[in-house]
Amino acid sequence: MTYRRAVLPALAGALLLTALLWWAGASAHALHLSGATSMLDGQTAAELERWLTPWSYDPPTSAWVGTEVSGGTGGTDGGAGTDYRALYSTALQIRFGAVFAFFLLGALLLVRRLPPVRGRMPVALLALWAWGLVAGTLAVTVSAPWLIASGGHGSFRFLPRLAGVISSGRQVLIVTALVAAAVTVLAARVAAKGTGPLSHEAVPARAARLAASVGTAVIALSLIVLSYQPVAAALQQVSSNTGLLAEPGDLLRQWLLLGAWDTPAGGQLGGWLLYRAVGVLPLAVVWWALRRLPGLLTRATVPAMAVGTVCATVFGLLTSQLLRMAVNGAGPDLSRGLLLLSADLGNGVPAALTCGLVAGSAAALTLRVAASRAGTADATTSAQDSGRLRSS
C-alpha cells in the first residue's frame, strides 16, 4: 500500500485516539459528583480518578505545592498559581499533540507494510492496538518534564518522579487504543480496495526461524536475566550524585525490565511454576510473531521489523498480564475487585519499546544475512547441477 492510501487511515486513528483520551480526561471531575459517589464506592472512584487524571486538564490539588506562600499561612500567590497552571496546561497540550504524532507515524508505517487484507486484518489490528499503548507512553514521557515542573519542585528527585509519571495513564490507553486501532484497520481495509495484488517478499523458512530466535533471545535477556530479582535489585540501587541525574534506579527499571522473577520461597511449587509459565508467555508470542512477520510484511525492512517486534512484545505482555489477572481472580483475591486486579495492566511498555527495537533490528539483520546466504547456496547448487547435466 502506498503512503498516499495509508495516510488517511492513520490520520483517522490518530485523531480518534487523541479525542478519546481527551474525553476520558475531561470525565475525571465527574467522579466527584453526587451521582457518581452514590453509584461507586470511594475506593473504586479513587482508582478510576487515578487512571483518568494523567489525561485531565484539571490537575489534582496536590500538584500546587510550589504556589504556597513562604510564610506558611496556607494562602497562595495568585500570580505563581496562574503560572503553574499554565505550565500544567502546556504539559497536557504537549501530551495530546505527542499522542497524535506518535500514533500517526507508527500507524502509517504499519498500514503501509502490514495492510489489513488477505488474512492480515487480525494481525494488523493487534499491532495497531499495541502501538497505541506505545504512542501514549511516549507522549507521557515527552510531556513529563513540564508536568513535573508545574508542581513547583522540578529539580527534586527528578528521575524517580519522571519514572512515576511515565508509568501513569496506561490503563485508559488499553481501551482507547483498541478502539482507535479498530477504526484505523477498517479505514485501511477500505483504502486498500482496488489496489491490486500486494508485493510479497519470499523468505526462506530457515532464515525466518533463525531471525525469530535471535530476536526472542534479546527479549529473553530482559524478561529472564535482567528481571531476575537480584539483578533487578542491583539496577534499582544504581545511584549517582549529579543533580537532576541522581537516583536513576526507578527509571532504569522502567526502560529495561519486562517483568519480575524470583525463586520459589515458602509457597507451593505448582503455583510458582504456573506464574512462571504465565511470565514466559511473551517469549512464545514474540517468537511466533517474528517467525510470521517477514511473510506478512510487504517488505521486511529494519524499521518495519523493529516496530513489529515492539508491538509483538507489548501484546505478549498484555496477554501475560490478562492471564495473571485471571489466575488471581480465580482465588481469594477476587474480593479486591476488578479495578484493583487490573492495576498492573500495561506495565512494561517502556521496556518493551527499548528491547523490541533492539530485538527487531537484530532479527531483521539476521534475516537479511541468512536469506542472502540461502540464496547464494541455492545459486551454487543450481550451477553445480547445471554443470553435471552438461557434462553428462
C-alpha positions in Angstrom: 0.0 0.0 0.0 1.3 3.4 -0.9 1.8 6.2 1.7 -1.0 8.2 -0.1 -3.5 5.5 0.6 -2.2 4.8 4.1 -2.2 8.4 5.4 -5.9 8.8 5.7 -6.5 5.6 7.9 -3.5 6.6 10.1 -4.8 10.1 10.4 -8.3 8.9 11.4 -6.9 6.6 14.1 -4.6 9.3 15.5 -7.5 11.8 15.7 -9.8 9.3 17.3 -7.2 8.2 19.9 -6.4 11.8 20.8 -10.1 12.6 21.1 -10.9 9.6 23.2 -8.1 10.4 25.6 -9.2 14.0 25.9 -12.8 12.9 26.6 -11.6 10.4 29.2 -9.5 13.1 30.9 -12.4 15.6 30.8 -14.6 13.0 32.6 -12.3 12.7 35.6 -14.1 15.5 37.5 -17.4 13.7 37.1 -16.3 11.2 39.7 -16.8 13.8 42.4 -20.4 14.5 41.5 -23.1 13.2 43.8 -24.5 10.8 41.3 -21.1 9.1 40.8 -20.4 8.9 44.5 -23.8 7.3 45.2 -23.2 4.7 42.4 -19.5 3.9 43.1 -17.8 3.3 46.4 -15.0 5.6 47.4 -12.2 3.1 46.6 -13.5 2.5 43.1 -13.9 6.2 42.4 -10.4 6.9 43.6 -8.9 4.2 41.4 -10.8 5.5 38.4 -9.7 9.0 39.1 -6.1 7.8 39.3 -6.5 6.3 35.8 -8.0 9.4 34.3 -6.1 12.2 35.9 -3.0 11.9 33.7 -5.2 12.9 30.7 -7.2 15.6 32.5 -6.7 19.3 32.2 -7.9 19.7 35.7 -4.9 18.9 37.8 -5.1 17.4 41.3 -4.8 19.9 44.2 -1.6 18.3 45.4 0.1 19.5 42.3 0.3 23.1 43.5 2.8 22.6 46.3 5.0 25.3 44.7 2.4 28.0 45.0 2.3 28.2 48.7 3.5 31.5 50.3 6.8 31.0 52.0 5.4 32.5 55.2 3.4 29.2 55.7 0.0 30.9 56.2 -1.7 28.4 53.9 -2.6 31.0 51.2 -1.4 31.0 47.7 0.3 33.5 45.5 -2.2 34.2 42.7 0.5 35.1 40.1 2.5 32.0 40.9 -0.6 29.8 40.9 -1.6 31.1 37.5 1.9 30.4 36.1 2.0 26.9 37.4 -1.5 26.1 36.0 -0.3 27.5 32.6 2.7 25.2 32.8 0.4 22.2 33.6 -1.8 23.1 30.6 1.3 23.3 28.4 2.3 19.8 29.6 -1.1 18.4 28.6 -1.0 20.2 25.2 2.4 18.6 24.5 1.0 15.2 25.7 -2.0 15.2 23.4 0.0 16.6 20.5 2.6 13.9 21.0 0.0 11.1 21.2 -1.4 12.3 17.8 2.1 12.5 16.2 3.5 9.2 17.6 0.4 7.2 16.7 0.2 8.7 13.2 3.8 7.9 12.4 3.7 4.3 13.7 0.3 3.6 12.1 1.5 5.0 8.8 4.4 2.5 8.8 2.2 -0.4 9.9 -0.6 0.2 7.5 1.9 0.5 4.6 3.9 -2.5 5.5 1.2 -4.6 7.0 -2.0 -3.7 5.1 -5.2 -5.4 6.6 -6.0 -7.5 3.6 -5.9 -11.3 2.7 -5.7 -12.7 6.2 -3.6 -9.8 7.7 -6.5 -8.0 9.3 -6.3 -9.6 12.8 -2.6 -9.2 12.9 -2.8 -5.6 11.8 -5.5 -4.9 14.5 -3.3 -6.3 17.2 -0.2 -4.5 16.0 -2.0 -1.1 15.9 -3.6 -1.7 19.3 -0.1 -2.4 20.8 1.3 0.7 19.0 -1.4 2.8 20.6 -0.1 1.9 24.0 3.5 2.7 22.9 2.4 6.1 21.4 0.6 7.0 24.7 3.7 6.0 26.8 6.0 8.1 24.6 3.6 11.1 24.8 3.6 10.8 28.6 7.4 10.6 28.6 7.8 13.6 26.4 5.5 15.8 28.4 6.7 14.6 31.8 9.3 17.4 32.4 6.7 20.1 32.0 4.3 18.2 34.3 6.9 17.8 37.0 8.0 21.4 36.8 4.3 22.5 37.2 4.5 21.1 40.7 7.0 23.7 41.8 9.9 21.4 42.7 11.1 20.2 39.3 14.7 19.6 40.4 13.9 17.5 43.5 14.3 13.7 42.8 13.7 14.4 39.2 14.4 10.9 37.8 12.3 8.9 40.3 9.4 11.4 39.7 9.9 11.0 35.9 9.6 7.2 36.3 6.4 7.7 38.2 4.9 10.0 35.6 5.8 7.6 32.8 4.0 4.7 34.4 0.7 6.6 34.7 -2.3 6.7 32.5 -1.7 3.3 30.8 -5.0 1.6 31.8 -7.0 4.1 29.8 -4.7 3.6 26.8 -5.6 -0.1 26.7 -9.3 0.7 25.9 -8.8 3.8 23.8 -6.0 2.3 21.7 -8.2 -0.7 20.9 -11.0 1.5 19.6 -8.5 3.6 17.6 -6.9 0.5 16.1 -10.2 -0.9 15.0 -11.1 2.3 13.2 -7.7 2.5 11.6 -7.9 -1.1 10.3 -11.4 -0.6 8.9 -10.4 2.6 7.2 -7.3 0.9 5.8 -9.3 -2.0 4.5 -11.5 0.4 2.6 -8.5 2.3 1.3 -6.8 -0.9 0.1 -9.7 -1.9 -2.2 -8.8 -1.7 -5.8 -5.0 -1.6 -5.2 -4.4 -5.0 -6.9 -2.2 -7.8 -5.6 0.3 -6.6 -3.0 4.0 -7.3 -3.4 5.3 -10.1 -1.3 8.9 -10.9 -0.4 9.8 -14.6 -0.4 11.5 -15.5 2.9 13.3 -18.9 3.5 11.7 -20.7 6.4 15.1 -21.5 8.0 16.1 -17.8 7.8 12.8 -16.7 9.4 13.3 -19.2 12.2 16.8 -18.1 12.9 15.8 -14.4 12.9 12.9 -15.2 15.3 15.3 -17.0 17.6 17.8 -14.1 17.7 15.0 -11.5 18.3 13.5 -13.7 21.1 16.9 -14.1 22.7 17.1 -10.3 23.1 13.7 -10.2 24.7 14.6 -13.1 27.0 17.6 -11.2 28.2 15.3 -8.5 29.7 12.5 -10.8 30.7 14.5 -13.5 32.4 18.0 -12.3 33.1 17.6 -8.5 33.9 14.2 -9.1 35.6 15.6 -11.7 37.9 15.2 -10.4 41.5 18.8 -9.9 42.5 19.7 -8.3 39.1 16.6 -6.0 39.3 17.5 -5.0 42.8 21.0 -4.1 41.7 19.5 -1.9 38.9 17.2 -0.3 41.4 20.1 0.7 43.7 22.1 2.4 40.9 22.8 5.9 42.3 24.7 9.0 41.3 25.0 12.4 42.9 24.8 14.6 39.8 21.8 16.8 40.5 19.0 16.1 38.1 20.5 12.8 37.1 20.7 11.4 40.7 18.8 8.2 41.7 18.2 6.7 38.2 17.3 3.3 39.5 13.5 3.7 39.1 13.9 5.0 35.6 16.2 2.1 34.6 13.7 -0.4 35.8 11.0 1.3 33.7 13.1 1.1 30.4 15.0 -2.2 30.9 12.8 -4.7 32.8 9.8 -6.5 31.3 8.9 -8.5 34.4 9.9 -9.7 37.8 11.4 -13.1 38.5 12.2 -14.8 41.8 12.9 -18.2 43.2 10.4 -20.4 45.0 10.1 -19.3 48.6 7.6 -20.6 51.1 4.7 -21.2 48.7 3.7 -24.2 46.7 6.0 -25.1 43.8 3.0 -25.7 41.5 1.8 -22.1 42.0 5.2 -20.7 41.4 5.5 -22.8 38.1 2.1 -21.5 37.0 3.1 -17.9 37.5 6.5 -18.5 35.7 4.7 -20.2 32.8 2.5 -17.1 32.5 5.6 -14.9 32.8 7.4 -16.6 29.8 4.3 -16.4 27.6 5.6 -13.1 26.0 8.6 -15.1 24.7 6.3 -17.5 22.9 4.3 -14.7 21.4 7.4 -12.8 20.3 8.9 -15.9 18.6 5.7 -16.7 16.8 5.3 -13.1 15.7 8.9 -12.8 14.4 8.5 -16.2 12.6 5.4 -15.0 10.8 6.2 -11.3 10.4 8.6 -11.5 7.4 6.0 -13.3 5.4 3.2 -10.9 6.4 5.1 -7.7 5.7 5.1 -6.4 2.1 8.8 -5.8 2.7 10.8 -6.9 5.7 12.7 -3.7 6.3 14.5 -2.9 9.5 12.0 -0.2 10.6 9.1 -2.4 9.9 10.6 -5.4 11.7 11.6 -3.2 14.7 8.1 -1.6 15.1 6.5 -5.0 14.5 8.7 -6.6 17.3 7.8 -3.7 19.7 4.1 -4.4 19.0 4.5 -8.2 19.5 6.3 -7.6 22.8 3.6 -5.3 24.1 0.9 -7.7 23.0 2.8 -10.6 24.7 3.0 -8.5 27.9 -0.7 -7.7 27.8 -1.6 -11.4 27.2 0.6 -12.4 30.2 -0.9 -9.8 32.4 -4.5 -10.7 31.5 -3.8 -14.4 32.3 -2.2 -13.4 35.6 -5.2 -11.3 36.3 -7.5 -14.3 35.6 -5.4 -16.5 37.8 -5.5 -14.0 40.7 -9.2 -13.5 40.2 -9.9 -17.2 40.5 -8.6 -17.2 44.0 -9.4 -15.2 47.2 -8.1 -12.0 45.6 -11.4 -11.7 43.7 -12.7 -9.7 46.6 -10.3 -6.9 45.8 -12.4 -6.0 42.8 -11.8 -5.9 39.1 -10.2 -2.5 39.1 -7.6 -3.4 41.6 -6.8 -6.7 39.8 -6.3 -4.8 36.6 -3.9 -2.2 38.2 -0.9 -3.8 36.7 -2.2 -3.9 33.1 0.1 -2.0 30.8 3.2 -2.4 32.8 6.5 -2.9 30.9 5.6 -0.9 27.8 8.7 1.4 28.0 10.9 -1.7 28.3 9.0 -3.4 25.5 9.8 -0.4 23.3 13.5 -0.5 24.2 14.0 -4.2 23.9 11.6 -4.5 21.0 13.6 -2.0 18.9 16.8 -3.8 19.6 15.3 -7.3 19.0 13.5 -6.3 15.8 16.7 -4.7 14.4 18.7 -7.8 15.2 16.1 -10.1 13.7 15.9 -8.0 10.5 19.7 -8.0 10.1 19.9 -11.8 10.8 17.1 -12.4 8.3 18.9 -10.4 5.7 22.2 -12.3 6.2 20.6 -15.7 6.4 18.4 -15.1 3.4 21.4 -13.9 1.4 23.4 -17.0 2.3 20.5 -19.2 1.5 20.2 -17.6 -1.9 23.9 -17.9 -2.6 23.8 -21.6 -1.6 20.8 -22.2 -3.9 22.5 -20.5 -6.7 25.7 -22.5 -6.2 23.7 -25.8 -6.1 21.8 -24.9 -9.3 25.1 -24.1 -11.0 26.6 -27.4 -10.0 23.5 -29.3 -11.1 23.6 -27.5 -14.5 27.3 -28.4 -14.9 26.6 -32.0 -14.2 23.8 -32.1 -16.7 26.1 -30.5 -19.4 28.9 -33.0 -18.7 26.6 -35.9 -18.9 
